Amino acid sequence: MPHQNGQINSADVIIVGAGLAGLAAAVELGDRGKTVILLDQEPAHFMGGQAHWSLGGLFMIDTPEQRRMGIRDCPDLARRDWLGSAQFDRPEDAWPRAWADAYLDFAAGEMRSWLHDVGLRWFPVVGWAERGGDTAEGHGNSVPRFHVTWGTGPGVVAPFAARVRNHMATGRIHFRDRHQVSYIIMQNGAAKGVSGEILAEDASPRGQKTSRHEIGEFECYAPSIIVASGGIGGNLELVRKAWPADRLGTAPKTMVSGVPFHVDGRMIAISETAGGHVINPDRMWHYTEGVQNWDPIWPNHGIRILPGPSSMWFDSLGQRLEAPCLPGFDTLSTLREILKTGQDYSWFVLSQKIIEKEFALSGSEQNPDLTSGSWFQVLKARLLSRGSAPGPVEAFKKHGVDFVVATTLSDLVKGMNRIAEVPVDEARLRSQIEARDAQVDNPFAKDAQIIAINAARNYRGDKLIRTAKLHRILDRDNGPLIAVKLHILTRKTLGGLQTDLDSRMVGADGTPVPGLFAVGEAAGFGGGGYHGYNALEGTFLGGCLFSGRRAGQSQHIA
């Protein structure tokens, strides 16, 4: 093989991006005996990319974990939920729809056994994320499907990273960190290689913003190039440029970033220049329950609250949001309602009893008990906390600038107004909370949120660890009172580079671009947007694994 600066610079395949999708592709190719050059602009200890920071949730269908929790799921129900959420309505949705069908077959079939064989295990209580709107035909999961991996994101990444390192030891995979690709080399319409800049070494802790100081240049050659570089969530300029104001309202003036700085979207434009075709760039998935991280890792670092169903949700003006804008139900509907006020934040108001049982924080570093994989740590943190929320939640309650704690509602509102852009009226807020509290002891309650709480507690997983017993928020025995200022949190781009079912990039003319592939978030997790307009959760890591595996197995890589 040709060498450059003492390194092999040609292979069967070049993969750009050492996140989860890139790792999944690399191990499949290595297992096939292919030689791979794996490039990433970040340091080697960042391997795994954004997936490392995730909660490790995977969308799977009719699993032993579901059945043990009394959940009856089936492929037909999951397909109805997916299509009701996706709402595919564009001619270019043909490939995304095909990818959705293929992923559903995978999630109901070999997905669990494959991942179990490589070493993944799952927390036995299956989570119920994105419960959806208000009709059976619309958005949402009809049953819990969110399987949290023991070890969270690091637990998902670890077996694939280990297999990559095994192939590195045999010489099949050559990993080049701090290699920033800026150009895909094309010849006669077909991929030939990539070129870019070698960046200076950087020992920054994982996830922090690293230097872009260039110390050299490089070129690598291969007849197949797989782009696995992620989306645009860390680049607020690109997020605002793609923001669908007609559907979601005016883009927020301020947002917090739910992903590291390196999720910059730069390879998507580079792929377009080489002949790839981006579709559905306006489809995106940003959360409404973001808080500023009091101990940030990356710039503008935000954390998502994963709420149970009991916190009362108010817009910036202090008006209670109506169903389906309830905690954990319908993300994009809630986003639209929040932005209608002309502000880009909202409020949770809750009691200490609610935060103790219902608040979780997204991310591996915010769930040390689950990340440890230790049952003792989980029981200690979540069931034996003796009047406290899990440690990371209590730390945010104590240190977070978005948290207000008070004994009385009057004092709570004063605290809210100290950090608000527009004042909340105490009388108006009190009236709405008292009306809700008056329904707590009514078995015929008409309040949609109370009905939803009762439904949640019918699922023994929610009753055990995720949903507080119904109580009056203003009863001092349940206090103190807590208010949380919630920001828009950037996360996922649902559109992306259009691909066929072998992960080959499809050009604007509808034909595959020879030698170019895209996987993971860069490909909208498959096809250029297999979620459609709405995600059902657990489908981000799942889509990275599935699309990366499909690319690695593709017979178009000779």
Disulfide bonds with the S-S distance in Angstrom:
none
